[in-house]
Amino acid sequence: MIACLLIVCNLVLAMMSGVLGPLWKILWRTMLPLLLFMIPIHGLLNPDNVTPVFTYHSISLYAEGLRFAAVVLVRLAAVITASLLFVLCTHPADCITAATQAGCSPSVAYLLGSPLLILPAMRARAGVIQSAQRARGLDSEGHFFKRMKALKPLVAPFVLGALVEIEQRAIALEVRGFNSRTVATSWRVLVDSKGQKGARWAMLLMVVGIIVWRIVG
């Protein structure tokens, strides 16, 4: 029940923020393979299966396995919607700046924000590599096995390019004095309103309440 409420709350917040379309597109593409995998596996093979709900010849789907799969899928959907809402609504630079202003060291702040910075660059690089290989005659369209065969020429330059970019990022950080002990300044100024502070405290109290409820209940 709590997971369902969290999903509804996340979708409402996404709609208010104008990112419901991208969030829903990523959500169903992520959840559909999991659903197609977990429903038959647990419905047929869960060790707690006792009550059959559908039988075809000697194959039966059981209520216990379906219930377990549904609970897991709903919880995953709650976590994924919350994560996507954060990623789609928070600029990586704002995340790093906020962590630094909160008292985190620059290393910890960059560790938190670097995945958000790297993902768009990796997606752009993957598109460039795919276009370049297609221009050289690589056929990456068609059935599953044909796509798998075309995956090898795409993976090698992608991985090598990622390693080179990591080295370039490390050099850029050193040039900018990343390990300097002086207090760093930022061009980005984040305004922390009273409403935002109140929302953070409310979410913290909700998390503590849910943990206590799960322990006591």
N, C-alpha and C positions, 0 to 999 in steps of 0.2 A: 504493500500500500504506500509506504513512504517513497519507494523508488518511483512509483507511478506519479505521485505528487511532484517529485523532483523533475521528472520528465516534462510534465505539463508546465511547471514553473519555468524551466529552461526554454521551452518552446515559446512561451509568452514573452520572456525577456528577449529572445532572438527576434520575435516579430516586432517588438517595440524598438529594437536596435536596427532593424532593417536588414538582418542577415538570415532570416528564416529560410529563404530559398537555398542559398549555398549550404547551410547547416543541414537541411532536410535531404539535399542531394547526396552529401557525403554520408549522412546517417544511414539511409536505406541501402546505399551501395556497400556499406560496411556490415550492416546487420543481416542482409539477405543471405549471403553465403553462410554466416554463422547459424542462421535459422534453418537453412536447408541441411546443414550438417548435424546440428544438435537434436532436432526434433526426431528424426528416424533413429539416431544412435541411442538416445536415452529412452525413447518410446519403445524400442525393441529390446535393448540390452542392459538397461539399468538394473543393478542387482536388487533394488528394492521393489521391482515390478511385481504386483500381485493382482490388480484389478484390470482386466482387459476392457477396453472401450471400443475396439474395432478389430475384427478378425476376418482374415481372408485366407481360406484354406487352413494352413498350419501357422500362418504368420499373424501375430497379434500386436497391437499397440496398447500400451498400458497407461493407466491414468497417472501412476506415481512418476514414471519417467517423463511424461509430458509435462506434469506439474513442475518437476525439477528443472527441466529445460526452459520452461516459461519464466520461472523465477530468475534463473541465471541470465537469460536474455534481457529481461527488464532491468536488472541491475547493471548489466553492461551498457544498455541504452542510456541509463541515467548518467553513468560515468562519461560516456562518449559525448552526450549532448552538453554536459557541463564543460568538458575539455574543448569541444569545438566552439562553444560560446566564448570561452576565454581567448582562444586563438584568433577567432574572427573579429573580436571586438577590441583586442589589446594590441597596440603596436609594440614590436619587440623593443624598440628604443625606450618606450614608456615603461616597459617592464623592468629593464635594466636600471633606468633612472630612479624608479620608485624603490627598487631594492637597495640602491646605493643611498638614497635619502633616508631609508628606514634604518640605516646603520650597518648594512651588510658590506663586507669587503668587496672591492672590485672583482676579485676572482670568483667569489660566490655569485655576485650579480651577473657576471658574464656567463657563468655556468648555467644559470637559470634561463637567460635570454638567448644564448647562442643557438639552441635548436630552432627557435622561432626565426632567427636570422638566416640560418643555413637552409631550411626547407624551401623557401622560395627560390633561392639560388640553385639548389639541386634540381628543382622542377624545371627551371629555365634551361639548365645545362642538359637535362635529359631530352627536352624538346629540340635543342640545337643539334645534339648528337644524332637523334632519330632522323631529323631532316637531312643532315649531312650524309648519313648512311643510305637513305632513300635516294638521294641525288647520285650516289655511286652505284645504284642498281639493286640495293637490298630490298627484297620484298618481305615486308613485315605484316602483311594482311593475309587473311585466309583462315584455315582451320587451326585448332589448338596446337597440333604438333608442328605446323609450319611456323607459328609464332614462337614456339619454344626454340626452334632451330635458329630463328633470326635474333634470339635474345643474346647469344654469345657475342656477336660483333658490337652490341650496344653496351654490354656490361663492362668490358675491358676499358674502353676510353672513359666511361663514366667514373669508374673507381679510380683510375689514374688521375683524372681531372680533379676529383674530390681530394685526393692526397696532396696534389699541388696547391689547391686552394687553401687547405689547412695550413700548409707551410707559409703561404702568402699572408694569411690572417695572423699567424704568430709573429711574422716579421713586422707587419703593420702595427700590432699591439706594442711590440717592443720599441718601435720608433716613436710611438706616442707616449712612451713612459708608463706603460701599464703597471709595471712593478714598482713605480715610484712611491715613496712613503708620504709624499705631500698630498694634501686634500685635493681631489680632482674636482673640476668644475664641469658644468654641462650647459649646452645651449638650450636644452629642453627644460622647461619649468612646469612642473605638475602642480596643479591646484588641488589640494585635498580639502574638500568641503566637509561641513558637519554632517550632511546627509550620507556621504561616503563613509565617514568614520562610524556613524551609527549603523550603517548597513553591515560593515565588517564585524562590529561587535555583535550584532544580531545573528549573523551567520555563525560566528564562533560559539555563541550560546546555543544555537540550534544543534551544532555538531556535538557539543558536550552533552546536551540533552538526549540526543539520539544514542550516544555511546552509553550513557547511564541507563537509558531505557532498555537497551539491548542486554546490558549486564544484569540489571534487576529482573527484567522480564524473562 
